[in-house]
Amino acid sequence: MSSSLDTANLATIKALWPSVFPDIKLTAPKLLLSGDEYDTWRVRDMVVKFPKSEADADKLHISVAIRDELVSRIGEIVPGVVAVGKTTKEFPWKAVAYERARGRPGQEPEGPMVRPKPWARTALAKNIAETLTKVHTMPAAKAKSAGIKPLKVDLDTGIDPGEGAVAWARKVAGDAVDTFLISPLSSTAGSAGKAVVCHADLKGEHIFVSEDGTRVTALIDWADMVIAAYKGPADEGTLDRAVFLARAGLLDYCEAVLEGRETGSRGIIGPQLAAAFSD
């Protein structure tokens, strides 16, 4: 089921808003992103997501349902839910309005990444690790009750990205791409183990940091949470597995963008490729 409404269009939002969010005044709306799953708008001090299908709306519901449990574990770095929109005949899914995240995004929509000073990196890395560990220790039963589902992590090294995706990555990262394709996963990587609750869409745009770059001030976009196999605590293969998944996932995403199956900003993808294929 899909809607014929174009929620990336300002006129559509103005017409739809009074019935979807009758108790919130529409003030200074600005389209932040039109994606495959959501059209995302900034309205005053809120970020509002309009789902594009029933499945996308169900994922938003997960982020709402699990929020209190996340806050009990990692605090108010999870943006609050301001309102859940009403359904209408024209728009049959529930949009969600969230508080705007505090701090600086790890990567801006135009592409630039936050690069903490050397003295801040250790503190930030420790803070991120402590935060994610608290997420990973959430009981699976609580996650399942919110609608979060298991996902099998694929460490299959038989990846076969299209020529266009490989050329795109080579242009950014050079010979490191071919080195990866020849030997994508180290023998020390091992296999994933215990299944834990994961954010599953953690990247620069979804991590906000303090002005001094030493701590996380917000983690956003929890709609893709899964219960996935993860080898913990960290062992010698943890980094290898993480790098493999980042590189393989980016090549697959590049191919999807080139084929029109995904809409992605080249300004964002370029720095991500450079970071993923760096030593």
Salt bridges, closest charged atoms under 4 A:
GLU37 OE2 - LYS59 NZ 2.59
ASP39 OD1 - LYS52 NZ 3.26
GLU69 OE2 - ARG73 NE 2.75
GLU76 OE1 - ARG67 NH2 2.87
ASP178 OD1 - ARG170 NH2 2.74
ASP201 OD1 - LYS203 NZ 3.70
ASP201 OD2 - HIS206 ND1 3.60
GLU205 OE2 - LYS203 NZ 3.98
GLU211 OE1 - ARG104 NE 3.96
ASP221 OD2 - LYS49 NZ 3.64
ASP221 OD2 - HIS206 NE2 3.01
ASP224 OD1 - LYS59 NZ 2.51
ASP235 OD1 - ARG241 NH2 3.39
GLU259 OE1 - ARG261 NE 2.77
